[in-house]
Amino acid sequence: GEYQEAIGHYRQALEAQPSSQAQFNLGLAYLRLGQDQRAVDAFAQAVTLSGGDPGVTTWFGEALVVAAKGTVTREAQDAFESVNAKNPEDPRARFYLALAKAQAGDNAGAIEGWSALIKGSPANAPWLPMVRERITAAGGTVWAQDEASCVVFGMPGSVIKAGLASEVLSLTELAARLARGR
């Protein structure tokens, strides 16, 4: 189909002139077709040709995770750490680094990473529901302060509106939960 045809065009372009963009697009086409290892190989070449561009490296890391059926391998973790060193705010790198912690049994570290990702994300970021699900699956809870007890309802309101709050609590209830440790 369409992606198979695109692969042919990208290969021709790469034979004539290697470029990170054509190699990147080849990786995307392979990924869309479910040819995971070919996607990994194409993205690896794109990373090399791009000089380690963080955007390209993130896709390489994601392709490695897809090829490993959802496991953040050491190689994928290295890719995401490289991205994080260059762009600490990259949400995909931050998500997968936290996932690597969860997969290694460090649920507290994973929850901390995902919580920081939520805190640093726009209220309408499309990844927030998935991040909340991961926090809950790792045994965490997302609390939001209710409007009645807030001085400024901006952040809690955004969390609630986005459907990310596990519970909405008053300031008094939040303090009591924090004092109890849950």
Backbone hydrogen bonds, N-H to C=O, Kabsch-Sander energy under -0.5 kcal/mol:
donor,donor_aa,acceptor,acceptor_aa,energy
5,E,1,G,-2.2
6,A,2,E,-2.1
7,I,3,Y,-2.5
8,G,4,Q,-1.7
9,H,5,E,-1.9
10,Y,6,A,-2.8
11,R,7,I,-2.6
12,Q,8,G,-2.1
13,A,9,H,-2.5
14,L,10,Y,-2.5
15,E,11,R,-2.1
16,A,12,Q,-1.9
17,Q,13,A,-2.7
23,Q,19,S,-2.1
24,F,20,S,-2.7
25,N,21,Q,-2.7
26,L,22,A,-2.1
27,G,23,Q,-2.0
28,L,24,F,-2.2
29,A,25,N,-2.3
30,Y,26,L,-2.5
31,L,27,G,-2.4
32,R,28,L,-2.5
33,L,29,A,-1.5
34,G,31,L,-1.4
35,Q,30,Y,-2.6
36,D,34,G,-1.5
39,A,35,Q,-2.2
40,V,36,D,-2.6
41,D,37,Q,-2.5
42,A,38,R,-2.5
43,F,39,A,-2.9
44,A,40,V,-2.5
45,Q,41,D,-1.9
46,A,42,A,-2.2
47,V,43,F,-2.6
48,T,44,A,-2.0
49,L,45,Q,-2.9
50,S,46,A,-2.1
51,G,47,V,-0.5
51,G,48,T,-1.1
52,G,47,V,-2.8
57,T,53,D,-2.8
58,T,54,P,-2.2
59,W,55,G,-1.4
60,F,56,V,-2.1
61,G,57,T,-2.5
62,E,58,T,-2.6
63,A,59,W,-2.6
64,L,60,F,-2.1
65,V,61,G,-2.0
66,V,62,E,-2.7
67,A,63,A,-2.8
68,A,64,L,-1.6
69,K,66,V,-1.8
70,G,65,V,-2.9
71,T,65,V,-0.5
71,T,68,A,-1.0
73,T,71,T,-1.2
77,Q,73,T,-2.9
78,D,74,R,-2.6
79,A,75,E,-1.9
80,F,76,A,-2.6
81,E,77,Q,-2.6
82,S,78,D,-2.1
83,V,79,A,-2.1
84,N,80,F,-2.8
85,A,81,E,-2.0
86,K,82,S,-1.3
87,N,83,V,-3.2
90,D,87,N,-2.2
94,R,90,D,-2.2
95,F,91,P,-2.5
96,Y,92,R,-2.6
97,L,93,A,-2.4
98,A,94,R,-1.9
99,L,95,F,-2.3
100,A,96,Y,-2.3
101,K,97,L,-1.4
102,A,98,A,-2.2
103,Q,99,L,-2.8
104,A,100,A,-1.3
105,G,102,A,-1.6
106,D,101,K,-2.7
107,N,105,G,-1.3
110,A,106,D,-2.2
111,I,107,N,-3.0
112,E,108,A,-2.3
113,G,109,G,-2.3
114,W,110,A,-2.9
115,S,111,I,-2.8
116,A,112,E,-2.1
117,L,113,G,-1.8
118,I,114,W,-2.4
119,K,115,S,-2.5
120,G,116,A,-2.0
121,S,118,I,-1.5
125,A,122,P,-2.1
128,L,125,A,-1.5
131,V,127,W,-2.1
132,R,128,L,-2.6
133,E,129,P,-2.2
134,R,130,M,-2.1
135,I,131,V,-2.4
136,T,132,R,-2.6
137,A,133,E,-2.7
138,A,134,R,-1.8
139,G,136,T,-1.7
140,G,135,I,-3.2
143,W,141,T,-0.7
144,A,167,E,-1.9
146,D,169,L,-2.8
149,S,146,D,-0.6
150,C,147,E,-1.0
157,G,153,F,-2.5
158,S,154,G,-2.2
159,V,155,M,-2.3
160,I,156,P,-2.6
161,K,157,G,-3.0
162,A,158,S,-2.1
163,G,160,I,-1.7
164,L,159,V,-2.6
165,A,159,V,-0.7
166,S,142,V,-3.4
167,E,142,V,-1.6
169,L,144,A,-2.9
169,L,167,E,-0.5
174,L,170,S,-2.8
175,A,171,L,-2.4
176,A,172,T,-2.2
177,R,173,E,-2.5
178,L,174,L,-2.7
179,A,175,A,-2.3
180,R,176,A,-1.9
181,G,177,R,-1.2
182,R,177,R,-1.8
